[in-house]
Amino acid sequence: MNKPNCFVAQIDLALAPKLEADLKDQGFELGAPVYTIFQAKKKGVSCTLYQSGKLTVQGKEKEEFITFYLEPEILGNLSYSYPTLDIDQTPHIGVDEAGKGDLFGPLCIGAVYADEAGIEKLIQMGIRDSKRMQDSTILKLAKQIRETYLYTTIKIFPAKYNELYERFRNLNSLLGWAHAAAIETLHQKSGAKKATIDQFAGEHVVLSALEKKEVEVELTQRHKGEEDPVVAAASIIARAAFVEGIDKLSEEHQVHLPKGASNLVVEAGRKFVARHGRENLSEVAKMHFKTIDKILLG
């Protein structure tokens, strides 16, 4: 569903002082055109509150402003982020992964099951794609999800990951196997008949893996799967597991292991090799990454 260029909402005018103060703190410049309580502008976002209580938001950066501030802090609902018509509210499992693009740390698969009431609660909690959240927020939300929902996490640390990669010789095949394993576990716990994943490969990859495990679920594979709040919850569970996993490896080996595959990662890899030897690099790193050559040959 395409979202309108101008977002319009009605707010309680008792919230006007808070909104005005928050916008000042966020670097907006405020004015008071006729018929308005105020108008606030900064690069990419324009926000106008009228005397009637009507609030309008425009600009290229409005989505992030609405999603991360206006909805949770002022509106108290996520109808913009999650239009009801776009949400599958039938009970289902959501699955996502974290760590596949990071040289260091585990590959983690998260799966969450939610029924209709649970999906509504996820929306109210402000659950959304973990890629748009800070790790500190992810860890807090993951704790709430784990306490409230049926879930499972598969953590494949580098030593096991490298062994599996040698067997599968293809990351998508490995991911398909891991997604199917997470769905199988949560299917057994919940009895769910449906599952949704963020599509990462051809549709046959996960379907074939599920058939081998004889798991009978209706599988939906979609790009931008995290728009489904249950998949978004799974992405948070997976990301939290990855953050916890890479921190654990850093502590165990007394070397800070950065996320991603940047030059900082190369420097950390060389530091690790200098301290622990190249033969132990496979304990913390995914060895098929091209970044390994930079560490060992650079």
C-alpha positions as CSV (number, residue, x, y, z in Angstrom):
1,M,0.0,0.0,0.0
2,N,1.4,3.4,-1.0
3,K,1.4,5.9,1.8
4,P,0.2,9.5,1.3
5,N,2.6,12.4,0.8
6,C,1.0,14.2,3.7
7,F,0.3,12.4,6.9
8,V,-2.8,13.8,8.9
9,A,-3.9,12.9,12.4
10,Q,-6.1,14.4,15.1
11,I,-4.4,14.8,18.5
12,D,-5.4,15.8,22.0
13,L,-4.4,19.4,22.4
14,A,-3.3,18.6,26.0
15,L,-0.3,17.0,24.3
16,A,0.7,20.2,22.4
17,P,3.2,21.4,25.0
18,K,5.0,18.1,25.0
19,L,5.0,17.9,21.2
20,E,6.4,21.4,21.0
21,A,9.1,20.8,23.6
22,D,10.1,17.5,22.0
23,L,10.4,19.0,18.5
24,K,12.6,21.8,19.9
25,D,14.8,19.1,21.5
26,Q,15.0,17.3,18.1
27,G,16.3,20.5,16.4
28,F,13.1,21.7,14.7
29,E,12.7,25.4,14.1
30,L,9.3,26.6,15.2
31,G,7.0,29.3,14.0
32,A,3.3,30.2,14.4
33,P,1.5,30.8,11.1
34,V,-2.2,31.9,11.3
35,Y,-4.7,29.3,12.5
36,T,-1.8,27.2,13.9
37,I,-0.5,26.5,17.4
38,F,2.9,26.0,15.8
39,Q,4.7,24.9,12.7
40,A,8.0,23.0,13.1
41,K,10.5,22.5,10.3
42,K,13.9,20.8,9.9
43,K,15.6,19.2,6.9
44,G,13.3,16.6,5.4
45,V,10.3,17.1,7.8
46,S,7.6,19.7,8.3
47,C,5.1,19.3,11.1
48,T,2.1,21.7,11.6
49,L,-0.3,21.6,14.5
50,Y,-3.6,23.5,13.9
51,Q,-5.8,25.1,16.5
52,S,-8.4,22.4,15.7
53,G,-6.0,19.7,16.9
54,K,-5.3,18.5,13.3
55,L,-1.6,17.6,12.9
56,T,0.0,17.3,9.5
57,V,3.5,15.9,8.7
58,Q,5.2,16.2,5.3
59,G,8.7,15.7,3.8
60,K,11.0,13.0,2.6
61,E,12.1,12.1,6.1
62,K,8.6,11.9,7.5
63,E,8.4,8.1,7.8
64,E,11.2,7.8,10.3
65,F,9.8,10.8,12.3
66,I,6.3,9.2,12.4
67,T,7.5,5.7,13.1
68,F,10.1,6.3,15.8
69,Y,8.7,9.4,17.6
70,L,5.1,10.5,16.7
71,E,3.4,7.1,16.9
72,P,4.8,5.8,20.2
73,E,5.1,9.2,21.9
74,I,2.1,11.2,20.8
75,L,-0.4,9.2,18.8
76,G,-0.2,6.0,20.9
77,N,-0.9,3.7,17.9
78,L,1.0,2.4,14.9
79,S,-1.7,2.7,12.3
80,Y,0.8,4.5,9.9
81,S,3.5,1.9,10.3
82,Y,1.2,-1.0,10.2
83,P,-2.0,-0.3,8.2
84,T,-4.5,-2.9,9.4
85,L,-5.4,-4.1,5.9
86,D,-1.7,-5.0,5.3
87,I,-1.3,-7.2,8.3
88,D,-1.8,-11.0,8.4
89,Q,-3.6,-11.2,11.8
90,T,-4.1,-15.0,11.6
91,P,-2.0,-17.0,14.1
92,H,1.4,-17.7,12.5
93,I,5.1,-18.1,13.0
94,G,7.5,-15.4,11.8
95,V,11.2,-16.1,11.0
96,D,14.2,-14.0,10.3
97,E,18.0,-14.2,10.6
98,A,20.9,-12.0,11.8
99,G,24.6,-12.2,11.4
100,K,24.8,-13.5,7.8
101,G,26.6,-10.3,6.6
102,D,29.0,-10.1,9.6
103,L,32.4,-11.7,9.5
104,F,32.6,-12.3,13.2
105,G,30.0,-13.8,15.4
106,P,27.2,-16.4,15.0
107,L,24.5,-16.8,12.4
108,C,21.3,-16.6,14.3
109,I,17.8,-17.5,13.3
110,G,14.9,-16.3,15.4
111,A,11.3,-17.6,15.2
112,V,8.3,-16.2,17.1
113,Y,4.7,-17.5,17.2
114,A,1.8,-15.1,17.8
115,D,-2.0,-15.5,17.6
116,E,-4.4,-12.6,16.7
117,A,-4.2,-11.0,20.2
118,G,-0.4,-11.5,20.3
119,I,0.0,-9.7,16.9
120,E,-2.1,-6.8,18.2
121,K,0.2,-6.6,21.3
122,L,3.3,-6.6,19.1
123,I,2.0,-3.7,17.2
124,Q,1.2,-1.8,20.5
125,M,4.7,-2.6,21.7
126,G,6.1,-0.8,18.7
127,I,7.9,-3.9,17.3
128,R,9.5,-3.3,13.9
129,D,12.4,-4.3,11.8
130,S,15.5,-4.7,14.0
131,K,17.7,-3.1,11.3
132,R,16.2,0.3,12.2
133,M,16.9,0.0,15.9
134,Q,19.9,0.4,18.2
135,D,21.2,-2.7,19.8
136,S,20.3,-1.5,23.3
137,T,16.7,-1.2,22.3
138,I,16.7,-4.6,20.6
139,L,18.0,-6.3,23.8
140,K,15.2,-4.7,25.9
141,L,12.5,-5.7,23.4
142,A,13.9,-9.2,22.9
143,K,13.6,-9.7,26.7
144,Q,9.9,-8.7,26.5
145,I,9.2,-10.9,23.5
146,R,11.0,-13.9,25.2
147,E,8.9,-13.5,28.3
148,T,5.6,-13.2,26.5
149,Y,5.7,-15.3,23.3
150,L,6.6,-18.8,22.2
151,Y,9.9,-18.5,20.4
152,T,13.0,-20.4,19.4
153,T,16.5,-19.3,18.5
154,I,19.1,-21.1,16.5
155,K,22.7,-19.9,17.1
156,I,25.3,-21.2,14.8
157,F,28.7,-20.1,16.1
158,P,31.6,-19.8,13.7
159,A,33.2,-23.2,14.4
160,K,30.0,-25.0,13.6
161,Y,29.0,-22.5,10.9
162,N,32.3,-23.2,9.0
163,E,31.7,-26.9,9.3
164,L,28.1,-26.6,7.9
165,Y,29.2,-24.2,5.1
166,E,31.7,-26.9,4.0
167,R,28.8,-29.3,3.9
168,F,26.3,-27.1,2.1
169,R,28.8,-25.1,0.0
170,N,26.1,-22.4,-0.3
171,L,24.9,-19.8,2.2
172,N,21.3,-19.9,1.0
173,S,21.1,-23.7,1.4
174,L,22.5,-23.3,4.9
175,L,20.0,-20.6,5.7
176,G,17.1,-22.7,4.2
177,W,18.1,-25.6,6.5
178,A,18.3,-23.3,9.5
179,H,15.0,-21.6,8.8
180,A,13.3,-24.9,8.4
181,A,14.8,-26.1,11.7
182,A,13.4,-23.0,13.5
183,I,10.0,-23.5,11.9
184,E,10.0,-27.2,12.8
185,T,10.8,-26.5,16.5
186,L,8.2,-23.8,16.9
187,H,5.6,-25.7,14.9
188,Q,6.0,-28.5,17.4
189,K,5.6,-26.1,20.3
190,S,2.6,-24.1,19.0
191,G,0.8,-26.3,16.5
192,A,0.9,-23.3,14.1
193,K,-0.3,-24.0,10.6
194,K,1.3,-20.9,8.9
195,A,4.7,-19.4,8.8
196,T,6.1,-16.2,7.2
197,I,9.7,-15.5,6.4
198,D,11.7,-12.6,4.9
199,Q,12.5,-14.1,1.5
200,F,16.3,-14.4,0.9
201,A,16.4,-16.9,-2.0
202,G,14.3,-18.8,-4.5
203,E,11.0,-20.1,-2.9
204,H,12.1,-23.7,-3.3
205,V,15.0,-23.4,-0.9
206,V,13.1,-23.3,2.4
207,L,10.1,-25.3,1.0
208,S,12.5,-28.2,0.1
209,A,14.1,-28.0,3.5
210,L,10.7,-28.2,5.2
211,E,9.7,-31.2,3.0
212,K,12.8,-33.1,4.0
213,K,11.8,-32.5,7.7
214,E,8.2,-33.4,6.8
215,V,6.9,-30.2,8.4
216,E,3.5,-29.3,7.0
217,V,2.9,-25.5,7.3
218,E,1.6,-23.0,4.8
219,L,4.7,-20.9,4.1
220,T,4.6,-17.3,2.9
221,Q,7.8,-15.8,1.6
222,R,7.9,-12.1,1.1
223,H,10.4,-9.3,0.4
224,K,10.5,-6.8,3.3
225,G,9.1,-9.5,5.4
226,E,9.7,-7.5,8.6
227,E,6.6,-5.4,7.6
228,D,4.8,-8.4,9.3
229,P,5.0,-7.7,13.0
230,V,5.6,-11.3,13.8
231,V,8.6,-11.5,11.4
232,A,9.8,-8.2,12.9
233,A,9.6,-9.8,16.4
234,A,11.7,-12.7,15.0
235,S,14.2,-10.2,13.6
236,I,14.6,-8.7,17.1
237,I,15.1,-12.2,18.7
238,A,17.7,-13.1,16.0
239,R,19.5,-9.8,16.3
240,A,19.6,-10.0,20.1
241,A,21.1,-13.5,19.9
242,F,23.7,-12.2,17.5
243,V,24.7,-9.3,19.7
244,E,24.9,-11.5,22.7
245,G,26.9,-14.1,20.7
246,I,29.5,-11.7,19.3
247,D,29.9,-10.1,22.8
248,K,30.5,-13.6,24.2
249,L,33.2,-14.4,21.7
250,S,34.9,-11.0,22.3
251,E,35.0,-11.7,26.0
252,E,36.2,-15.3,25.6
253,H,39.1,-14.3,23.4
254,Q,39.8,-10.9,24.9
255,V,39.6,-9.2,21.5
256,H,36.9,-6.7,20.5
257,L,35.1,-8.2,17.5
258,P,33.3,-5.5,15.6
259,K,30.1,-6.1,13.6
260,G,30.0,-6.0,9.8
261,A,32.9,-6.5,7.4
262,S,34.6,-3.1,7.4
263,N,38.2,-2.1,7.8
264,L,37.7,-2.1,11.5
265,V,36.9,-5.8,11.2
266,V,40.1,-6.4,9.2
267,E,42.1,-4.7,12.0
268,A,40.4,-6.8,14.6
269,G,41.0,-9.9,12.7
270,R,44.7,-9.2,12.4
271,K,44.8,-8.5,16.2
272,F,43.1,-11.8,16.8
273,V,45.6,-13.7,14.6
274,A,48.5,-12.0,16.3
275,R,47.2,-13.0,19.7
276,H,45.7,-16.4,19.1
277,G,47.1,-17.6,15.7
278,R,45.6,-18.0,12.3
279,E,44.6,-21.6,13.0
280,N,42.1,-20.3,15.6
281,L,40.5,-17.6,13.4
282,S,37.7,-20.1,12.4
283,E,36.5,-20.0,16.1
284,V,35.3,-16.5,15.7
285,A,35.0,-15.8,11.9
286,K,33.1,-17.1,8.9
287,M,35.9,-18.3,6.8
288,H,34.3,-18.1,3.3
289,F,34.2,-14.3,3.5
290,K,36.5,-12.4,1.1
291,T,37.5,-10.3,4.1
292,I,39.5,-13.3,5.4
293,D,42.1,-12.8,2.6
294,K,42.6,-9.2,3.7
295,I,43.3,-10.3,7.3
296,L,45.6,-13.2,6.4
297,L,47.3,-11.8,3.3
298,G,47.3,-8.0,4.0
